[in-house]
């Protein structure tokens, strides 16, 4: 397999230093990075084998070089295969953020409040809102990016503040349910509201790994849940006990959010995922956003 990678031969000059020595070191670092990628990922991208996909290899190399200043965090030696995939996903996010920042007139970030999250959650009744969300948030100086998940990469999203002071949120839509979309978006925005000064380094989210001892994550979880369904209203939700669809739909109408968000929360709290399956799977967000 190493021989396959050593055979890679295309021009690196426009991406790196004019020094041939530096260019060669760049290539060696990139080759080391390719070696660290999991075999399944390399095969799926055509990085190894007889019919290699040089467009994919070039895309990886461009991303690798563009993120030179962040490479120590992204591609440090000794990372597990899962970590390398997450880092690769994050490098694609950085690329998109760089493009958006360079071609769009991104306004200065306008501080958002807890009350703004409650208002935003009301847009959940519009199932096409995710397509409008990037433009809507950009008007507030918040960059929202959809970057499709890499198979086996355990990441749901990331939030950080860029060099211009703009919050950047990326979502992988690893899980394509509507309730997951809205919790992820509100969770990341909760970090912006509560922890803006601490977002110089990215917070990478894997919601399959819950850590109740992580105060920052617990605070973002709490605000996201309360923004979607205010705590006092949630206590009076009859559908939590009855598990009847008519009760759920009535409650959703009363508080003005999509019923899938209520269904998802009930399923999560009860740790039983057979209830309300039709409602939570009513729309596939990956299909809506990525056309896949």
N, C-alpha and C positions, 0 to 999 in steps of 0.2 A: 504493500500500500504506500510505503514511503517513496518507492520508486515512481509511483504514479504521480505523486505531488511534485517530486523533483523534476518531472518532465514538463510542468507548467511553464509556458514560455509566451509572455506577451509584454508589451511595453509598459513600464511603470513610471517613465520619466516625468510625465505631466503631473503626477500625484506627489512626487517626493523631491528631495534635495537635488540640486544640480551636481552634487558630489557623487561620483560613481560609488565611492566607498559607503556613503550614507544610503544610497539607493540599494546597494546589496544588503546592508544591514536591515533595511526596511523589508526586503524580500524574505530574509531569514526569519524575522519576527513574524511575518505573515505566514510563512510555511509552518512555523511552530504552532501558531494559532490554528491553522487548518488541521494539523495533526491532533490537536486537542478536542476537535469536534467529534461527537459520537458517530460511529460508523453508519448507523441508520440515517442520520441527517445528511452525511456526505453522499450516501447513495441516492437519497431522495432528491438532492440538488445537483446530481451529476458531477460531483467534484472528483470522484475516482472512477476508474473503469475505462473501457475503450471509447465509449461515446460521451466524453465529458462535455458539460455545458459551460462553455467559457463565458457566456453572458452572466451566469450566476456567479462564477468565480470572480469575474471583474466587479460585479456588484458588491461582493463581500470585501474585495480588496479596497474598493473606493471607500466603503464605509469604514474599514479598518484604518485607512490613512486619514480620512476626514476627522476621525476622533482621536487623533494623535495625542492631544493634550489630556484626554480622559482615559487613555489606554491602560494606564497602571491600575485603574479601578475596573475597567471593562474586561481586560484580558490578562489579569495577573496569573502568573505561573502557580500551579498547584490547585487551581479551581477544579471542582468536580465537573463531569460532563453536563449535568443539569445547569450548573452555574454558567458554563460557557454558552449554552443555548440561551439562557436568560440575558447574558451580556450581549450576545449577537442581536437578539430582539431589541434590546435597549439601544444598540448602535444604530439600528434602522430608525428608531424614534428620534434620536439626535439628528439624523440626516434630514428627516421630514421637518423637524422644528427649525433647522437651519434654513431650509428652503422657504418655509412660511415666513420666517423673520426677514428674509432678504427680498421677497417679492410682494409681500402684503404690507399694507400700512397698519401695523399693529399698534394700537393706541397704548398709552401708559396704563398700567393696571389700576383699576378703580376698586378700592377695597370693598369686598362683599361681606355681608353680615349674615347671621343665622337666619334672619327673617327672609333674606333673599333665597335661601335654599328651600324654604317652605313654599315660596311662590314658584320656584323652578319645578318642584315636584308635581305641581298641578298640570304641567305639560305632559305628564305621563299618559293622560287620557288620549293624546294624539299619538298614535302608533308610528307615525312618520317623523316625529320630532327628532329622533337621533340623527336624521339626515340634515336637519336645520341647526342642531346644537352647536357644531363648530363655529358657524357664522354668528350665532346668538352670543356665545361666550366670548368670541373674539372682540365684539363691540365693548366688552368689559376689560379687555386686555388680557384675557385668559386664552391660551392656545390649547385646543382640544384636538388630539390626533387619534385616529383609529389605525392601529398597526396589527395586522392579522397575527394571531398566535402561531408560534413555531411548534409543530407537534412535539410533545414530550417536554416542552419548556413550561415550567410551572410558574406562570405569571398571569395575573389578571389585569394589572395596570401599574402605572408609575406616576408619581407627581414630584415635581421639582420646580425651582425658580431659576430662570435663565439669567444670563449676564446683564440683560436689560431690565430685570426686575419683574418680568412677566411669568406668572405661574404657567407651567406646562403640565398637562394631563394627557396620558396616553392610555388607551384601553385596548386589550387584545381580543375581547369578545370570545375568550376561550370557552365560556359557557354562553350559549346564544339565547337564553331565556330573557324575557322582558324584565322580570323581577331582579335578575342578576345585573342587567345593564344599569337599572336605576340605582341599585344599592352601590355598585362600583362607582358610578359617576358622583353620587352624593357623598360617598366615603372620601373620594379624592378631593372634592370641593370642601369637605369638612376639614381636611388637613390645611387647605389654603386659608380657611377662616380662622382656625385655631393655632396653626403652627407655621405660618408664613415665614417667620424669621428663622426657622429651623430647616428650611427646604433648600438650602444651598447644595446639599447632597440629595440625590434622588431617594425616595422611599419606594421600594419595589414591593408590590402586593401579591401575595399568594394566599387567597382566602381559604384554601384547603388546610392551611397551617395556622390555626388560631392560637394565639398566645395571650391568655387572660392576664398575664403579668406585664404585658407591654402597655404601659400607660397611654402613650401617644396613639397607638392603634385602638385601644379601648375607647378613648375619647372620641376619635373619628367615627367609630362604630356607633356610639351612642347618639352623636349628633345626626348622623345619616339616618338612623332609624327614627329618631324624633322628628326629623324634617319630612320624612315620607309619611309617617303616621304619628301625630302628636301623642305623647305618652298618656295624657288624660283620656283621649278618645280610644286609644288601644285597650285600655282597661275595660271599656264598655262594649267591646266587640263581641257580639253574641256568636258569630261564626267560629270563634276560637274553640268553643265547646260543642256547638251543634254540628259543626262540619257540614252544614247544608249550603249548597250553592246559592240558594235564594237569599239566605242571610248575608252571605259574603257580597253578593251583588248589591244588595240594599245598602250595606255599610260603605262600599266603595262609592256609591252614588252620593251618599250623605256627606262624605269627607272630600270628595272630588279628586280621587286618584284612580289609576287603573286597577281593576280587580286582581290582576296577576301579582301585583306587589303585595296585596293582603294575603293571597293564596301562598305566595312564596314564604312570607314570614311565618304563617301558621305551620307550614310544612317544616321549616327550619327549627322552630321552637319545639315542635312535637317530635322531631327527628323521625317522622314518617313521611315518605315521599310519594305515597300512592294517591293521596288526596288532591283533588283539583288539578290533575295532570293536564286535562284538556285546556284549562284556563292558562296555566303557566307556559304551556307549549304552543299557545295560539299563534305565535309569531317567532320566526327564526331571525335574530338580528344579524348573524353572520351573513345570511342570504340577503338581507335588506341592505347592509352596508358594503359588503365585499362582492356581492353578486356571485356567490359560490353555493 
